[in-house]
Amino acid sequence: MSTQSKVALVVGAHGVIGRNLVDHLAALGDWDVIGLSRRGGEATGRVRYVSVDLLDPDDCAKRLGALTEVTHIFYAAYQERPTWAELVPPNLAMLVNVVDAVEPVANGLRHISLMQGYKVYGAHLGPFKTPARESDPHHMPPEFNVDQQAFLEERQRGAEWTWSAIRPSVVCGFALGNPMNLAMVIAVYGAISKELGLPLRFPGRPGAYDKLLEMTDAGLLAKATVWAATDERCANQAFNINNGDLFRWNEMWPKIARFFDLEVADPLPMSLDVVMADKSPLWNAMTEKYGLEPHPYEDVSSWGFGDFVFSWDYDMFADGSKARRFGFHEYVDTEAMFLDILGDLRRRRIIP
């Protein structure tokens, strides 16, 4: 890798993926980092933040058009919408707006990293071919992940910069106010179950308790993302990034329950989005009782995403061997990951 300066533009800097990526880049010591989000952030060390509305091309041009020093764009932004079809326009537009604003002025741009996921394989639609591989054919559109990659492939033709597409499984790590954070779902669900004197019941769909699935640790993902963006062998390639092991909830759930000193009862299908909707007063009382950090209930709960993950009554995993063949060999034990994250949330006084 060249010894030239490296300036990372992290798009979606406050999500579970972007936050951990910013932390990893900052810890490496040879990167300057610019984080993008709607709410900005406080500058620390070699990290600064820019507040921008990614859906507004004029705002992007105004706020990003002077970022001539950017060498790497790490795109990890996401906009939720009610249906799969409705996800396409905003999520494609945000990527296009960033590239349109930055690429023409950043003459030293070397790489654009695109964060995707197993939606590329149709994993969100129902049972799909497992293990999924990067060479698998696309499914019937609409699919914003595919459209985003097609945009980068077309835009890159004749350019000096390259791209990579990173495809994690469910990403687990520390982040608040994020709509796709399974670790927070489990943490708050477990804490409230304990407060109510209830066993820890798996709330998912019948059949989901014993299926094979995998996770992606946010720290591991950050390392893999930077590796793919800086290793010339990875130019214009897609990579599945996962922890490297498989598990079933029926063996993981009791281990999570032990963290909370809870028993495990038989699974009971229930929508967390429904049964946890009235728990804000209880959470506020727990915050005061245990001296927790005063975060609003909506910032520590992602019940709809929990329902989504716990509904998978089919295998959910992909082949991660391509990344290993290209040189990335790190892995994370998923049981240790869950327990480490839960312990970290307790140390931060997010949960009791």
Stockholm file with secondary structure:
# STOCKHOLM 1.0

chainA/1-352         MSTQSKVALVVGAHGVIGRNLVDHLAALGDWDVIGLSRRGGEATGRVRYVSVDLLDPDDCAKRLGALTEVTHIFYAAYQERPTWAELVPPNLAMLVNVVDAVEPVANGLRHISLMQGYKVYGAHLGPFKTPARESDPHHMPPEFNVDQQAFLEERQRGAEWTWSAIRPSVVCGFALGNPMNLAMVIAVYGAISKELGLPLRFPGRPGAYDKLLEMTDAGLLAKATVWAATDERCANQAFNINNGDLFRWNEMWPKIARFFDLEVADPLPMSLDVVMADKSPLWNAMTEKYGLEPHPYEDVSSWGFGDFVFSWDYDMFADGSKARRFGFHEYVDTEAMFLDILGDLRRRRIIP
#=GR chainA/1-352 SS CCCSCEEEEEESTTSHHHHHHHHHHHHHSSEEEEEEETTCCCCBTTEEEEECCTTCHHHHHHHHTTCTTCCEEEECCCCCCSSHHHHHHHHHHHHHHHHHHHTTTCTTCCEEEEECCGGGGTTTTSCCCSSBCTTSCCCSSCCHHHHHHHHHHHHHTTCSCEEEEEEESEEECCCSSCTTCHHHHHHHHHHHHHHTTCCEECCSCTTSTTSCBCEEEHHHHHHHHHHHHHCGGGTTEEEEECCSCCBCHHHHHHHHHHHTTCCEECCCCCCHHHHTTTCHHHHHHHHHHHTCCCCCHHHHCCHHHHHHHTTCCSCBCBCCHHHHHHTCCCCCCHHHHHHHHHHHHHHTTSCC
#=GC SS_cons         CCCSCEEEEEESTTSHHHHHHHHHHHHHSSEEEEEEETTCCCCBTTEEEEECCTTCHHHHHHHHTTCTTCCEEEECCCCCCSSHHHHHHHHHHHHHHHHHHHTTTCTTCCEEEEECCGGGGTTTTSCCCSSBCTTSCCCSSCCHHHHHHHHHHHHHTTCSCEEEEEEESEEECCCSSCTTCHHHHHHHHHHHHHHTTCCEECCSCTTSTTSCBCEEEHHHHHHHHHHHHHCGGGTTEEEEECCSCCBCHHHHHHHHHHHTTCCEECCCCCCHHHHTTTCHHHHHHHHHHHTCCCCCHHHHCCHHHHHHHTTCCSCBCBCCHHHHHHTCCCCCCHHHHHHHHHHHHHHTTSCC
//
